[in-house]
Amino acid sequence: MRNPITPSIILALAVLAVLGSAFVAAGGPAVAIAPGLTPQLSTSQALAIASSGTGSLGARGGSLVATSVHVVAMADIRQFESGATVDEGAASRIIWIVRGTGTFVGYRVPPGAPPVVGTQGYVVIDDATGEVLQMGMP
């Protein structure tokens, strides 16, 4: 005998349709991938890059615990992080925005000023290269 389609199954399918490509990585935050984008990095690779620090930006988020992850085109970054910089020359570039808690230290400060330290922030990663493009707080 076939299993009937129950209202709970219909509801679950409706929720999946609304969420689109959002999913929860094992042991991690929900990951939302904008429609039409196919990232090259895996979620675990993006989280590892975000957790390892921001390299050339001179800041470190080494104790990052990700709370949200979005994969979007560069042109859409400000929908998620209003203080982020848009690279107009690379508007279609696929990026990962990893927001989390931990120790964020920014060293881009005026000469003689102490580093800026925060417990919340975000890291923006270029999907094609794995390079950290920017980080911000809060």
Steps between C-alpha positions, in 0.01 A plus 500: 500500500628847415555758769247781469615859471419652836454868586836494682677380185330774297608758759858374495511524121357853512765606751774356279362688200499828692852453637638429156864413534537567870630201690668425830853366483572220743578661833492848352279794413240517227654572161300705250608491136343761273299351212702436187839489674722192514788558741834326448597492868329255732340627818774337708770669290335843537461454876864392534617807306283729714625340822867516405507877496509761233860478384594807298240716672700483821212385718424167657175321576669183624235402751213556258175315566289551187141605558392558138641436156382656173624437148411797278626711212727788606235745376264376775740517796339806661171315536679294765774731632418869462856609582666273246673634191367412155761437232311649205750349255415151625126529566429148375781342710365225728585566864444333834392719793573322827366676808588379843616552853852475631803724515519750215804727500535775243842652451402756236501796733681835500872490592546467874140393566434164666335225295121482495370188675149359480311184588278497189581552137501369148749376244450528121668230291547487123353168387735463200828555688422442868651842573358699789388827343385686808387467858290722715355552845242477647 
